[in-house]
Amino acid sequence: MDRLEHSAWQYVAEVLPPEELPMLAAHALVDGRNFPALRELAGLPRRSDETEIRELYVQALHELGVPLPDEEAAGRWLLVSLAVGLEKAELSPTDVVDRLSMMVAARTPEETQFLSIAADYSEWMGGDELLEWENGLRTAAHSLTASTDFGSGTGVPGSLRD
């Protein structure tokens, strides 16, 4: 999955801030993608009107033939990508909680377990309770990543493309 396709999933999952989209467009231009909306988006300052940024981004994706996933699939993708990040030690358990979107819905038992444990986090947990929660989240992350084909090269779990 290339950078723009990946960004479409992040955008719909609401984890890609609009102010990052002009730079993303600039990188796409450098990569050889030259389309009108992409050029216009790349020329906008980071602090431009969010609505204008979003409209140009969606238009650029359309011009490039990059589809936007539906919200449920993007939310489920977010769960899996967070689980992968935790399993690879690229994210801490609290990073996972901080990056969860309110729109995430779970469909499989593994997704439900991971989301349920993540939701149990509290900044008021004591040392032993926090360690138990972190271990539970890591175990749930492993179960979730093992239940998908996330590593298939597309970056999108096959079960989410259905």
Disulfide bonds with the S-S distance in Angstrom:
none
